[in-house]
Amino acid sequence: MSEPVLEIFRSCTPIFQALGDAARQDIILLLAKHDTLTVNQIAEQSHLSRPAISHHLKVLRDNQLVAIEQKGTQRYYSLSLDQSVDLLKQLISKIEEECDL
């Protein structure tokens, strides 16, 4: 595989790691259904504790998979997948080019 493909692949690794956890997948699916939710609202629909939800949201936020909007004392989380999806599309495109798919 060429160096550009490996570079893109490696830049996707944090996204794969963030998406590889079932709890984070559940949070993403919840946000996809509800547009925005607070930590408490997510915790109400999960078997995880509020601190565990906060941890997973931090991982998702650090990997630019969710965004936060502060409204008063509440933080509302929403999906922010554009940048990650674009990077994954680049990876797929480069792999298809290299493998003649």
C-alpha positions as CSV (number, residue, x, y, z in Angstrom):
1,M,0.0,0.0,0.0
2,S,1.3,3.5,-0.8
3,E,2.4,6.0,1.8
4,P,-0.6,8.3,1.2
5,V,-3.0,5.5,1.9
6,L,-1.1,4.5,5.0
7,E,-1.2,8.1,6.2
8,I,-4.9,8.4,5.7
9,F,-5.4,5.0,7.3
10,R,-3.4,6.0,10.4
11,S,-5.3,9.3,10.7
12,C,-8.5,7.3,10.8
13,T,-7.3,5.1,13.7
14,P,-8.6,7.3,16.5
15,I,-12.0,7.3,14.8
16,F,-12.0,3.5,14.6
17,Q,-11.0,3.3,18.2
18,A,-13.8,5.7,19.3
19,L,-16.4,3.8,17.2
20,G,-15.1,0.4,18.4
21,D,-16.8,0.7,21.8
22,A,-20.4,-0.5,22.1
23,A,-21.3,2.2,24.7
24,R,-20.1,4.9,22.3
25,Q,-22.0,3.3,19.4
26,D,-25.2,3.4,21.6
27,I,-24.6,7.1,22.3
28,I,-24.2,7.8,18.6
29,L,-27.4,6.0,17.8
30,L,-29.3,7.8,20.6
31,L,-28.0,11.2,19.3
32,A,-29.0,10.2,15.8
33,K,-32.6,9.7,17.0
34,H,-32.8,12.7,19.2
35,D,-30.7,15.4,17.6
36,T,-29.5,16.8,21.0
37,L,-29.3,15.3,24.5
38,T,-27.8,16.2,27.8
39,V,-25.6,13.8,29.7
40,N,-28.5,13.1,32.1
41,Q,-30.9,12.4,29.2
42,I,-28.4,9.9,27.7
43,A,-27.8,8.3,31.1
44,E,-31.6,7.8,31.6
45,Q,-31.6,5.7,28.4
46,S,-28.4,3.7,29.2
47,H,-27.3,1.1,31.7
48,L,-24.1,3.2,32.3
49,S,-23.6,5.8,35.0
50,R,-23.5,9.5,34.4
51,P,-19.7,9.6,34.9
52,A,-19.3,6.8,32.4
53,I,-21.5,8.6,29.9
54,S,-19.4,11.7,30.4
55,H,-16.2,9.8,29.7
56,H,-17.6,8.3,26.5
57,L,-18.8,11.7,25.4
58,K,-15.4,13.1,26.0
59,V,-13.8,10.4,23.7
60,L,-16.4,11.2,21.1
61,R,-15.9,14.9,21.4
62,D,-12.1,14.5,21.3
63,N,-12.5,12.7,18.0
64,Q,-14.9,15.3,16.6
65,L,-17.8,12.9,16.5
66,V,-20.0,15.0,18.7
67,A,-20.4,18.7,19.3
68,I,-21.5,20.5,22.5
69,E,-23.8,23.5,22.8
70,Q,-23.9,25.3,26.1
71,K,-27.4,26.6,27.0
72,G,-27.4,28.1,30.5
73,T,-26.1,25.5,32.8
74,Q,-26.8,22.6,30.5
75,R,-24.6,21.1,27.8
76,Y,-26.4,19.6,24.8
77,Y,-24.6,17.0,22.8
78,S,-25.2,16.4,19.1
79,L,-23.6,14.4,16.3
80,S,-20.9,16.1,14.4
81,L,-19.8,13.5,11.9
82,D,-19.0,15.5,8.8
83,Q,-15.2,15.7,9.3
84,S,-14.9,12.0,10.3
85,V,-17.1,10.8,7.5
86,D,-15.1,12.9,4.9
87,L,-11.9,11.3,6.2
88,L,-13.3,7.8,6.0
89,K,-14.5,8.5,2.5
90,Q,-11.0,9.6,1.5
91,L,-9.7,6.3,2.9
92,I,-12.2,4.2,1.0
93,S,-11.5,6.1,-2.2
94,K,-7.7,5.7,-1.9
95,I,-8.1,2.0,-1.1
96,E,-10.4,1.5,-4.1
97,E,-7.8,3.3,-6.3
98,E,-5.0,1.2,-5.1
99,C,-6.9,-2.1,-5.3
100,D,-8.5,-1.3,-8.6
101,L,-12.0,-1.9,-7.1
